[in-house]
Amino acid sequence: MRIELEMEDDGRWIAEIPELPGVMVYGATREQAISKVKALALRTMADQIENESPVSGLDCLFAVPA
């Protein structure tokens, strides 16, 4: 999944994963924003799996034999 990064005027970094609506975080540093957005993405995908909602990007992670 692609992470988009941008530095705000106040020096904070914002990180977002467009494929997962609502997965956007702020961090004091670029590295912190990346770490936080990855963690939020994993929590969001886990919630979607538990609720049997379609999850973008998981097809390449799991294989179920026919």
PQR file with spaces between the fields and no chain letter, atoms N, CA, C, O and H, PARSE charges and radii, in Angstrom:
ATOM       1  N    MET     1       0.842   -1.177    0.000 -0.4000 1.5000
ATOM       2  CA   MET     1       0.000    0.000    0.000 -0.0000 2.0000
ATOM       3  C    MET     1       0.886    1.239    0.000  0.5500 1.7000
ATOM       4  O    MET     1       1.943    1.274    0.630 -0.5500 1.4000
ATOM       5  N    ARG     2       0.441    2.217   -0.698 -0.4000 1.5000
ATOM       6  CA   ARG     2       1.207    3.452   -0.867 -0.0000 2.0000
ATOM       7  C    ARG     2       0.907    4.423    0.270  0.5500 1.7000
ATOM       8  O    ARG     2      -0.255    4.674    0.590 -0.5500 1.4000
ATOM       9  H    ARG     2      -0.418    2.188   -1.210  0.4000 1.0000
ATOM      10  N    ILE     3       1.953    4.963    0.873 -0.4000 1.5000
ATOM      11  CA   ILE     3       1.823    5.979    1.913 -0.0000 2.0000
ATOM      12  C    ILE     3       2.134    7.335    1.294  0.5500 1.7000
ATOM      13  O    ILE     3       3.174    7.524    0.665 -0.5500 1.4000
ATOM      14  H    ILE     3       2.896    4.759    0.613  0.4000 1.0000
ATOM      15  N    GLU     4       1.212    8.273    1.485 -0.4000 1.5000
ATOM      16  CA   GLU     4       1.439    9.642    1.020 -0.0000 2.0000
ATOM      17  C    GLU     4       1.843   10.488    2.220  0.5500 1.7000
ATOM      18  O    GLU     4       1.234   10.400    3.286 -0.5500 1.4000
ATOM      19  H    GLU     4       0.366    8.120    1.997  0.4000 1.0000
ATOM      20  N    LEU     5       2.870   11.303    2.040 -0.4000 1.5000
ATOM      21  CA   LEU     5       3.401   12.140    3.115 -0.0000 2.0000
ATOM      22  C    LEU     5       3.407   13.603    2.706  0.5500 1.7000
ATOM      23  O    LEU     5       3.612   13.950    1.543 -0.5500 1.4000
ATOM      24  H    LEU     5       3.365   11.374    1.174  0.4000 1.0000
ATOM      25  N    GLU     6       3.177   14.445    3.698 -0.4000 1.5000
ATOM      26  CA   GLU     6       3.235   15.883    3.454 -0.0000 2.0000
ATOM      27  C    GLU     6       3.607   16.577    4.762  0.5500 1.7000
ATOM      28  O    GLU     6       3.132   16.200    5.833 -0.5500 1.4000
ATOM      29  H    GLU     6       3.011   14.164    4.643  0.4000 1.0000
ATOM      30  N    MET     7       4.459   17.591    4.661 -0.4000 1.5000
ATOM      31  CA   MET     7       4.803   18.362    5.852 -0.0000 2.0000
ATOM      32  C    MET     7       3.884   19.573    5.934  0.5500 1.7000
ATOM      33  O    MET     7       3.735   20.322    4.969 -0.5500 1.4000
ATOM      34  H    MET     7       4.845   17.897    3.790  0.4000 1.0000
ATOM      35  N    GLU     8       3.274   19.752    7.089 -0.4000 1.5000
ATOM      36  CA   GLU     8       2.395   20.888    7.333 -0.0000 2.0000
ATOM      37  C    GLU     8       3.222   22.146    7.581  0.5500 1.7000
ATOM      38  O    GLU     8       4.427   22.065    7.816 -0.5500 1.4000
ATOM      39  H    GLU     8       3.395   19.143    7.874  0.4000 1.0000
ATOM      40  N    ASP     9       2.578   23.298    7.528 -0.4000 1.5000
ATOM      41  CA   ASP     9       3.267   24.568    7.756 -0.0000 2.0000
ATOM      42  C    ASP     9       3.871   24.657    9.147  0.5500 1.7000
ATOM      43  O    ASP     9       4.869   25.349    9.348 -0.5500 1.4000
ATOM      44  H    ASP     9       1.598   23.364    7.336  0.4000 1.0000
ATOM      45  N    ASP    10       3.267   23.955   10.120 -0.4000 1.5000
ATOM      46  CA   ASP    10       3.772   24.017   11.486 -0.0000 2.0000
ATOM      47  C    ASP    10       4.884   23.003   11.758  0.5500 1.7000
ATOM      48  O    ASP    10       5.352   22.894   12.891 -0.5500 1.4000
ATOM      49  H    ASP    10       2.456   23.393    9.956  0.4000 1.0000
ATOM      50  N    GLY    11       5.314   22.257   10.732 -0.4000 1.5000
ATOM      51  CA   GLY    11       6.417   21.321   10.871 -0.0000 2.0000
ATOM      52  C    GLY    11       6.004   19.887   11.123  0.5500 1.7000
ATOM      53  O    GLY    11       6.832   18.980   11.037 -0.5500 1.4000
ATOM      54  H    GLY    11       4.933   22.345    9.811  0.4000 1.0000
ATOM      55  N    ARG    12       4.717   19.664   11.440 -0.4000 1.5000
ATOM      56  CA   ARG    12       4.255   18.290   11.636 -0.0000 2.0000
ATOM      57  C    ARG    12       4.132   17.595   10.288  0.5500 1.7000
ATOM      58  O    ARG    12       3.954   18.234    9.251 -0.5500 1.4000
ATOM      59  H    ARG    12       4.044   20.401   11.510  0.4000 1.0000
ATOM      60  N    TRP    13       4.231   16.280   10.329 -0.4000 1.5000
ATOM      61  CA   TRP    13       4.062   15.478    9.125 -0.0000 2.0000
ATOM      62  C    TRP    13       2.699   14.811    9.165  0.5500 1.7000
ATOM      63  O    TRP    13       2.234   14.380   10.220 -0.5500 1.4000
ATOM      64  H    TRP    13       4.375   15.761   11.171  0.4000 1.0000
ATOM      65  N    ILE    14       2.067   14.732    8.007 -0.4000 1.5000
ATOM      66  CA   ILE    14       0.804   14.020    7.876 -0.0000 2.0000
ATOM      67  C    ILE    14       1.048   12.847    6.927  0.5500 1.7000
ATOM      68  O    ILE    14       1.648   13.007    5.864 -0.5500 1.4000
ATOM      69  H    ILE    14       2.445   15.082    7.150  0.4000 1.0000
ATOM      70  N    ALA    15       0.579   11.679    7.325 -0.4000 1.5000
ATOM      71  CA   ALA    15       0.739   10.479    6.504 -0.0000 2.0000
ATOM      72  C    ALA    15      -0.651    9.882    6.278  0.5500 1.7000
ATOM      73  O    ALA    15      -1.496    9.875    7.173 -0.5500 1.4000
ATOM      74  H    ALA    15       0.092   11.549    8.189  0.4000 1.0000
ATOM      75  N    GLU    16      -0.865    9.384    5.062 -0.4000 1.5000
ATOM      76  CA   GLU    16      -2.171    8.853    4.692 -0.0000 2.0000
ATOM      77  C    GLU    16      -1.997    7.657    3.769  0.5500 1.7000
ATOM      78  O    GLU    16      -1.052    7.601    2.983 -0.5500 1.4000
ATOM      79  H    GLU    16      -0.179    9.390    4.335  0.4000 1.0000
ATOM      80  N    ILE    17      -2.910    6.709    3.870 -0.4000 1.5000
ATOM      81  CA   ILE    17      -2.960    5.588    2.935 -0.0000 2.0000
ATOM      82  C    ILE    17      -4.289    5.705    2.195  0.5500 1.7000
ATOM      83  O    ILE    17      -5.330    5.327    2.733 -0.5500 1.4000
ATOM      84  H    ILE    17      -3.678    6.755    4.509  0.4000 1.0000
ATOM      85  N    PRO    18      -4.266    6.225    0.969 -0.5600 1.5000
ATOM      86  CA   PRO    18      -5.505    6.500    0.238  0.2800 2.0000
ATOM      87  C    PRO    18      -6.401    5.273    0.025  0.5500 1.7000
ATOM      88  O    PRO    18      -7.621    5.409   -0.056 -0.5500 1.4000
ATOM      89  N    GLU    19      -5.811    4.092   -0.066 -0.4000 1.5000
ATOM      90  CA   GLU    19      -6.600    2.876   -0.295 -0.0000 2.0000
ATOM      91  C    GLU    19      -7.457    2.506    0.912  0.5500 1.7000
ATOM      92  O    GLU    19      -8.391    1.714    0.792 -0.5500 1.4000
ATOM      93  H    GLU    19      -4.819    3.981   -0.001  0.4000 1.0000
ATOM      94  N    LEU    20      -7.145    3.071    2.065 -0.4000 1.5000
ATOM      95  CA   LEU    20      -7.903    2.799    3.291 -0.0000 2.0000
ATOM      96  C    LEU    20      -8.498    4.110    3.803  0.5500 1.7000
ATOM      97  O    LEU    20      -7.824    4.857    4.512 -0.5500 1.4000
ATOM      98  H    LEU    20      -6.386    3.715    2.163  0.4000 1.0000
ATOM      99  N    PRO    21      -9.736    4.392    3.456 -0.5600 1.5000
ATOM     100  CA   PRO    21     -10.355    5.655    3.884  0.2800 2.0000
ATOM     101  C    PRO    21     -10.269    5.841    5.401  0.5500 1.7000
ATOM     102  O    PRO    21     -10.542    4.920    6.171 -0.5500 1.4000
ATOM     103  N    GLY    22      -9.888    7.037    5.805 -0.4000 1.5000
ATOM     104  CA   GLY    22      -9.797    7.367    7.217 -0.0000 2.0000
ATOM     105  C    GLY    22      -8.456    7.059    7.846  0.5500 1.7000
ATOM     106  O    GLY    22      -8.233    7.401    9.008 -0.5500 1.4000
ATOM     107  H    GLY    22      -9.666    7.785    5.180  0.4000 1.0000
ATOM     108  N    VAL    23      -7.554    6.421    7.111 -0.4000 1.5000
ATOM     109  CA   VAL    23      -6.233    6.089    7.659 -0.0000 2.0000
ATOM     110  C    VAL    23      -5.297    7.260    7.357  0.5500 1.7000
ATOM     111  O    VAL    23      -4.633    7.315    6.323 -0.5500 1.4000
ATOM     112  H    VAL    23      -7.736    6.143    6.168  0.4000 1.0000
ATOM     113  N    MET    24      -5.278    8.199    8.318 -0.4000 1.5000
ATOM     114  CA   MET    24      -4.467    9.403    8.198 -0.0000 2.0000
ATOM     115  C    MET    24      -4.032    9.800    9.604  0.5500 1.7000
ATOM     116  O    MET    24      -4.843    9.803   10.531 -0.5500 1.4000
ATOM     117  H    MET    24      -5.818    8.154    9.159  0.4000 1.0000
ATOM     118  N    VAL    25      -2.767   10.132    9.762 -0.4000 1.5000
ATOM     119  CA   VAL    25      -2.220   10.477   11.077 -0.0000 2.0000
ATOM     120  C    VAL    25      -1.250   11.644   10.970  0.5500 1.7000
ATOM     121  O    VAL    25      -0.755   11.975    9.892 -0.5500 1.4000
ATOM     122  H    VAL    25      -2.108   10.130    9.009  0.4000 1.0000
ATOM     123  N    TYR    26      -0.994   12.254   12.114 -0.4000 1.5000
ATOM     124  CA   TYR    26       0.046   13.270   12.233 -0.0000 2.0000
ATOM     125  C    TYR    26       1.201   12.698   13.030  0.5500 1.7000
ATOM     126  O    TYR    26       1.004   11.857   13.907 -0.5500 1.4000
ATOM     127  H    TYR    26      -1.395   11.986   12.990  0.4000 1.0000
ATOM     128  N    GLY    27       2.399   13.151   12.728 -0.4000 1.5000
ATOM     129  CA   GLY    27       3.576   12.778   13.496 -0.0000 2.0000
ATOM     130  C    GLY    27       4.508   13.963   13.609  0.5500 1.7000
ATOM     131  O    GLY    27       4.532   14.831   12.737 -0.5500 1.4000
ATOM     132  H    GLY    27       2.559   13.834   12.016  0.4000 1.0000
ATOM     133  N    ALA    28       5.274   13.998   14.687 -0.4000 1.5000
ATOM     134  CA   ALA    28       6.229   15.086   14.883 -0.0000 2.0000
ATOM     135  C    ALA    28       7.364   15.012   13.873  0.5500 1.7000
ATOM     136  O    ALA    28       7.942   16.032   13.496 -0.5500 1.4000
ATOM     137  H    ALA    28       5.254   13.293   15.395  0.4000 1.0000
ATOM     138  N    THR    29       7.681   13.785   13.434 -0.4000 1.5000
ATOM     139  CA   THR    29       8.720   13.581   12.430 -0.0000 2.0000
ATOM     140  C    THR    29       8.150   12.734   11.296  0.5500 1.7000
ATOM     141  O    THR    29       7.089   12.124   11.431 -0.5500 1.4000
ATOM     142  H    THR    29       7.211   12.957   13.739  0.4000 1.0000
ATOM     143  N    ARG    30       8.865   12.707   10.192 -0.4000 1.5000
ATOM     144  CA   ARG    30       8.458   11.886    9.048 -0.0000 2.0000
ATOM     145  C    ARG    30       8.378   10.413    9.444  0.5500 1.7000
ATOM     146  O    ARG    30       7.420    9.716    9.108 -0.5500 1.4000
ATOM     147  H    ARG    30       9.727   13.202   10.082  0.4000 1.0000
ATOM     148  N    GLU    31       9.397    9.955   10.161 -0.4000 1.5000
ATOM     149  CA   GLU    31       9.466    8.558   10.577 -0.0000 2.0000
ATOM     150  C    GLU    31       8.322    8.193   11.522  0.5500 1.7000
ATOM     151  O    GLU    31       7.747    7.109   11.426 -0.5500 1.4000
ATOM     152  H    GLU    31      10.175   10.521   10.434  0.4000 1.0000
ATOM     153  N    GLN    32       8.000    9.104   12.430 -0.4000 1.5000
ATOM     154  CA   GLN    32       6.901    8.847   13.362 -0.0000 2.0000
ATOM     155  C    GLN    32       5.574    8.769   12.615  0.5500 1.7000
ATOM     156  O    GLN    32       4.749    7.906   12.916 -0.5500 1.4000
ATOM     157  H    GLN    32       8.466    9.985   12.508  0.4000 1.0000
ATOM     158  N    ALA    33       5.360    9.644   11.660 -0.4000 1.5000
ATOM     159  CA   ALA    33       4.122    9.610   10.889 -0.0000 2.0000
ATOM     160  C    ALA    33       4.001    8.300   10.112  0.5500 1.7000
ATOM     161  O    ALA    33       2.918    7.719   10.045 -0.5500 1.4000
ATOM     162  H    ALA    33       6.031   10.344   11.415  0.4000 1.0000
ATOM     163  N    ILE    34       5.098    7.835    9.529 -0.4000 1.5000
ATOM     164  CA   ILE    34       5.081    6.570    8.783 -0.0000 2.0000
ATOM     165  C    ILE    34       4.755    5.415    9.718  0.5500 1.7000
ATOM     166  O    ILE    34       3.920    4.572    9.392 -0.5500 1.4000
ATOM     167  H    ILE    34       5.977    8.308    9.583  0.4000 1.0000
ATOM     168  N    SER    35       5.396    5.369   10.861 -0.4000 1.5000
ATOM     169  CA   SER    35       5.159    4.303   11.829 -0.0000 2.0000
ATOM     170  C    SER    35       3.708    4.299   12.296  0.5500 1.7000
ATOM     171  O    SER    35       3.075    3.245   12.365 -0.5500 1.4000
ATOM     172  H    SER    35       6.074    6.054   11.126  0.4000 1.0000
ATOM     173  N    LYS    36       3.187    5.472   12.614 -0.4000 1.5000
ATOM     174  CA   LYS    36       1.815    5.576   13.107 -0.0000 2.0000
ATOM     175  C    LYS    36       0.789    5.206   12.043  0.5500 1.7000
ATOM     176  O    LYS    36      -0.223    4.582   12.362 -0.5500 1.4000
ATOM     177  H    LYS    36       3.701    6.328   12.558  0.4000 1.0000
ATOM     178  N    VAL    37       1.030    5.578   10.778 -0.4000 1.5000
ATOM     179  CA   VAL    37       0.056    5.265    9.743 -0.0000 2.0000
ATOM     180  C    VAL    37       0.068    3.774    9.419  0.5500 1.7000
ATOM     181  O    VAL    37      -0.974    3.202    9.098 -0.5500 1.4000
ATOM     182  H    VAL    37       1.853    6.085   10.520  0.4000 1.0000
ATOM     183  N    LYS    38       1.241    3.139    9.499 -0.4000 1.5000
ATOM     184  CA   LYS    38       1.299    1.689    9.293 -0.0000 2.0000
ATOM     185  C    LYS    38       0.503    0.965   10.381  0.5500 1.7000
ATOM     186  O    LYS    38      -0.264    0.048   10.084 -0.5500 1.4000
ATOM     187  H    LYS    38       2.088    3.604    9.760  0.4000 1.0000
ATOM     188  N    ALA    39       0.684    1.372   11.637 -0.4000 1.5000
ATOM     189  CA   ALA    39      -0.032    0.748   12.753 -0.0000 2.0000
ATOM     190  C    ALA    39      -1.538    0.937   12.604  0.5500 1.7000
ATOM     191  O    ALA    39      -2.307    0.002   12.825 -0.5500 1.4000
ATOM     192  H    ALA    39       1.306    2.117   11.878  0.4000 1.0000
ATOM     193  N    LEU    40      -1.960    2.138   12.230 -0.4000 1.5000
ATOM     194  CA   LEU    40      -3.395    2.393   12.049 -0.0000 2.0000
ATOM     195  C    LEU    40      -3.952    1.579   10.891  0.5500 1.7000
ATOM     196  O    LEU    40      -5.073    1.076   10.971 -0.5500 1.4000
ATOM     197  H    LEU    40      -1.335    2.898   12.050  0.4000 1.0000
ATOM     198  N    ALA    41      -3.189    1.443    9.821 -0.4000 1.5000
ATOM     199  CA   ALA    41      -3.633    0.647    8.676 -0.0000 2.0000
ATOM     200  C    ALA    41      -3.846   -0.807    9.085  0.5500 1.7000
ATOM     201  O    ALA    41      -4.844   -1.417    8.701 -0.5500 1.4000
ATOM     202  H    ALA    41      -2.279    1.852    9.756  0.4000 1.0000
ATOM     203  N    LEU    42      -2.924   -1.363    9.854 -0.4000 1.5000
ATOM     204  CA   LEU    42      -3.062   -2.749   10.303 -0.0000 2.0000
ATOM     205  C    LEU    42      -4.274   -2.923   11.205  0.5500 1.7000
ATOM     206  O    LEU    42      -4.998   -3.911   11.082 -0.5500 1.4000
ATOM     207  H    LEU    42      -2.114   -0.867   10.166  0.4000 1.0000
ATOM     208  N    ARG    43      -4.506   -1.975   12.111 -0.4000 1.5000
ATOM     209  CA   ARG    43      -5.696   -2.052   12.971 -0.0000 2.0000
ATOM     210  C    ARG    43      -6.976   -1.944   12.151  0.5500 1.7000
ATOM     211  O    ARG    43      -7.946   -2.655   12.412 -0.5500 1.4000
ATOM     212  H    ARG    43      -3.918   -1.172   12.210  0.4000 1.0000
ATOM     213  N    THR    44      -6.977   -1.065   11.172 -0.4000 1.5000
ATOM     214  CA   THR    44      -8.147   -0.889   10.315 -0.0000 2.0000
ATOM     215  C    THR    44      -8.431   -2.150    9.514  0.5500 1.7000
ATOM     216  O    THR    44      -9.582   -2.578    9.420 -0.5500 1.4000
ATOM     217  H    THR    44      -6.189   -0.488   10.960  0.4000 1.0000
ATOM     218  N    MET    45      -7.389   -2.754    8.933 -0.4000 1.5000
ATOM     219  CA   MET    45      -7.582   -3.976    8.155 -0.0000 2.0000
ATOM     220  C    MET    45      -8.053   -5.125    9.046  0.5500 1.7000
ATOM     221  O    MET    45      -8.902   -5.914    8.630 -0.5500 1.4000
ATOM     222  H    MET    45      -6.454   -2.406    9.010  0.4000 1.0000
ATOM     223  N    ALA    46      -7.522   -5.232   10.253 -0.4000 1.5000
ATOM     224  CA   ALA    46      -7.950   -6.282   11.176 -0.0000 2.0000
ATOM     225  C    ALA    46      -9.436   -6.116   11.505  0.5500 1.7000
ATOM     226  O    ALA    46     -10.177   -7.098   11.552 -0.5500 1.4000
ATOM     227  H    ALA    46      -6.832   -4.591   10.591  0.4000 1.0000
ATOM     228  N    ASP    47      -9.862   -4.891   11.728 -0.4000 1.5000
ATOM     229  CA   ASP    47     -11.275   -4.627   12.010 -0.0000 2.0000
ATOM     230  C    ASP    47     -12.143   -5.006   10.815  0.5500 1.7000
ATOM     231  O    ASP    47     -13.211   -5.593   10.985 -0.5500 1.4000
ATOM     232  H    ASP    47      -9.261   -4.094   11.689  0.4000 1.0000
ATOM     233  N    GLN    48     -11.690   -4.673    9.606 -0.4000 1.5000
ATOM     234  CA   GLN    48     -12.443   -5.019    8.403 -0.0000 2.0000
ATOM     235  C    GLN    48     -12.546   -6.530    8.233  0.5500 1.7000
ATOM     236  O    GLN    48     -13.598   -7.036    7.844 -0.5500 1.4000
ATOM     237  H    GLN    48     -10.822   -4.195    9.468  0.4000 1.0000
ATOM     238  N    ILE    49     -11.464   -7.256    8.521 -0.4000 1.5000
ATOM     239  CA   ILE    49     -11.475   -8.721    8.412 -0.0000 2.0000
ATOM     240  C    ILE    49     -12.471   -9.297    9.410  0.5500 1.7000
ATOM     241  O    ILE    49     -13.277  -10.158    9.058 -0.5500 1.4000
ATOM     242  H    ILE    49     -10.610   -6.845    8.837  0.4000 1.0000
ATOM     243  N    GLU    50     -12.419   -8.827   10.652 -0.4000 1.5000
ATOM     244  CA   GLU    50     -13.315   -9.337   11.686 -0.0000 2.0000
ATOM     245  C    GLU    50     -14.783   -9.085   11.344  0.5500 1.7000
ATOM     246  O    GLU    50     -15.654   -9.872   11.714 -0.5500 1.4000
ATOM     247  H    GLU    50     -11.764   -8.127   10.938  0.4000 1.0000
ATOM     248  N    ASN    51     -15.054   -7.985   10.636 -0.4000 1.5000
ATOM     249  CA   ASN    51     -16.428   -7.649   10.249 -0.0000 2.0000
ATOM     250  C    ASN    51     -16.780   -8.146    8.855  0.5500 1.7000
ATOM     251  O    ASN    51     -17.815   -7.787    8.294 -0.5500 1.4000
ATOM     252  H    ASN    51     -14.346   -7.346   10.335  0.4000 1.0000
ATOM     253  N    GLU    52     -15.904   -8.975    8.310 -0.4000 1.5000
ATOM     254  CA   GLU    52     -16.103   -9.583    6.991 -0.0000 2.0000
ATOM     255  C    GLU    52     -16.338   -8.558    5.887  0.5500 1.7000
ATOM     256  O    GLU    52     -17.109   -8.794    4.957 -0.5500 1.4000
ATOM     257  H    GLU    52     -15.063   -9.266    8.766  0.4000 1.0000
ATOM     258  N    SER    53     -15.670   -7.430    6.001 -0.4000 1.5000
ATOM     259  CA   SER    53     -15.710   -6.408    4.961 -0.0000 2.0000
ATOM     260  C    SER    53     -14.559   -6.649    3.998  0.5500 1.7000
ATOM     261  O    SER    53     -13.526   -7.188    4.398 -0.5500 1.4000
ATOM     262  H    SER    53     -15.043   -7.238    6.757  0.4000 1.0000
ATOM     263  N    PRO    54     -14.715   -6.260    2.736 -0.5600 1.5000
ATOM     264  CA   PRO    54     -13.600   -6.415    1.792  0.2800 2.0000
ATOM     265  C    PRO    54     -12.404   -5.563    2.230  0.5500 1.7000
ATOM     266  O    PRO    54     -12.561   -4.422    2.663 -0.5500 1.4000
ATOM     267  N    VAL    55     -11.217   -6.138    2.108 -0.4000 1.5000
ATOM     268  CA   VAL    55      -9.999   -5.439    2.502 -0.0000 2.0000
ATOM     269  C    VAL    55      -9.078   -5.340    1.295  0.5500 1.7000
ATOM     270  O    VAL    55      -8.685   -6.350    0.712 -0.5500 1.4000
ATOM     271  H    VAL    55     -11.089   -7.065    1.756  0.4000 1.0000
ATOM     272  N    SER    56      -8.742   -4.117    0.932 -0.4000 1.5000
ATOM     273  CA   SER    56      -7.853   -3.881   -0.195 -0.0000 2.0000
ATOM     274  C    SER    56      -6.440   -4.325    0.147  0.5500 1.7000
ATOM     275  O    SER    56      -5.952   -4.053    1.244 -0.5500 1.4000
ATOM     276  H    SER    56      -9.061   -3.296    1.405  0.4000 1.0000
ATOM     277  N    GLY    57      -5.776   -5.011   -0.790 -0.4000 1.5000
ATOM     278  CA   GLY    57      -4.367   -5.330   -0.642 -0.0000 2.0000
ATOM     279  C    GLY    57      -4.043   -6.638    0.044  0.5500 1.7000
ATOM     280  O    GLY    57      -2.866   -6.975    0.171 -0.5500 1.4000
ATOM     281  H    GLY    57      -6.173   -5.232   -1.681  0.4000 1.0000
ATOM     282  N    LEU    58      -5.040   -7.395    0.495 -0.4000 1.5000
ATOM     283  CA   LEU    58      -4.741   -8.634    1.203 -0.0000 2.0000
ATOM     284  C    LEU    58      -4.577   -9.833    0.292  0.5500 1.7000
ATOM     285  O    LEU    58      -4.045  -10.857    0.720 -0.5500 1.4000
ATOM     286  H    LEU    58      -5.996   -7.121    0.393  0.4000 1.0000
ATOM     287  N    ASP    59      -5.014   -9.738   -0.941 -0.4000 1.5000
ATOM     288  CA   ASP    59      -4.925  -10.874   -1.862 -0.0000 2.0000
ATOM     289  C    ASP    59      -3.499  -11.369   -2.018  0.5500 1.7000
ATOM     290  O    ASP    59      -3.275  -12.566   -2.197 -0.5500 1.4000
ATOM     291  H    ASP    59      -5.446   -8.906   -1.289  0.4000 1.0000
ATOM     292  N    CYS    60      -2.536  -10.468   -1.953 -0.4000 1.5000
ATOM     293  CA   CYS    60      -1.145  -10.868   -2.143 -0.0000 2.0000
ATOM     294  C    CYS    60      -0.513  -11.383   -0.841  0.5500 1.7000
ATOM     295  O    CYS    60       0.604  -11.899   -0.870 -0.5500 1.4000
ATOM     296  H    CYS    60      -2.718   -9.496   -1.807  0.4000 1.0000
ATOM     297  N    LEU    61      -1.205  -11.254    0.294 -0.4000 1.5000
ATOM     298  CA   LEU    61      -0.650  -11.695    1.574 -0.0000 2.0000
ATOM     299  C    LEU    61      -1.078  -13.110    1.964  0.5500 1.7000
ATOM     300  O    LEU    61      -0.317  -13.838    2.601 -0.5500 1.4000
ATOM     301  H    LEU    61      -2.113  -10.835    0.318  0.4000 1.0000
ATOM     302  N    PHE    62      -2.284  -13.495    1.583 -0.4000 1.5000
ATOM     303  CA   PHE    62      -2.823  -14.778    2.001 -0.0000 2.0000
ATOM     304  C    PHE    62      -3.238  -15.602    0.798  0.5500 1.7000
ATOM     305  O    PHE    62      -3.771  -15.072   -0.177 -0.5500 1.4000
ATOM     306  H    PHE    62      -2.902  -12.903    1.065  0.4000 1.0000
ATOM     307  N    ALA    63      -2.992  -16.901    0.872 -0.4000 1.5000
ATOM     308  CA   ALA    63      -3.419  -17.817   -0.183 -0.0000 2.0000
ATOM     309  C    ALA    63      -4.195  -18.957    0.479  0.5500 1.7000
ATOM     310  O    ALA    63      -3.735  -19.561    1.447 -0.5500 1.4000
ATOM     311  H    ALA    63      -2.559  -17.332    1.664  0.4000 1.0000
ATOM     312  N    VAL    64      -5.351  -19.227   -0.053 -0.4000 1.5000
ATOM     313  CA   VAL    64      -6.175  -20.314    0.475 -0.0000 2.0000
ATOM     314  C    VAL    64      -6.264  -21.380   -0.615  0.5500 1.7000
ATOM     315  O    VAL    64      -6.703  -21.095   -1.729 -0.5500 1.4000
ATOM     316  H    VAL    64      -5.725  -18.736   -0.840  0.4000 1.0000
ATOM     317  N    PRO    65      -5.843  -22.620   -0.294 -0.5600 1.5000
ATOM     318  CA   PRO    65      -5.906  -23.675   -1.322  0.2800 2.0000
ATOM     319  C    PRO    65      -7.347  -23.969   -1.712  0.5500 1.7000
ATOM     320  O    PRO    65      -8.269  -23.863   -0.904 -0.5500 1.4000
ATOM     321  N    ALA    66      -7.512  -24.343   -2.980 -0.4000 1.5000
ATOM     322  CA   ALA    66      -8.858  -24.638   -3.494 -0.0000 2.0000
ATOM     323  C    ALA    66      -9.390  -25.928   -2.954  0.5500 1.7000
ATOM     324  O    ALA    66     -10.508  -26.323   -3.287 -0.5500 1.4000
ATOM     325  H    ALA    66      -6.763  -24.430   -3.637  0.4000 1.0000
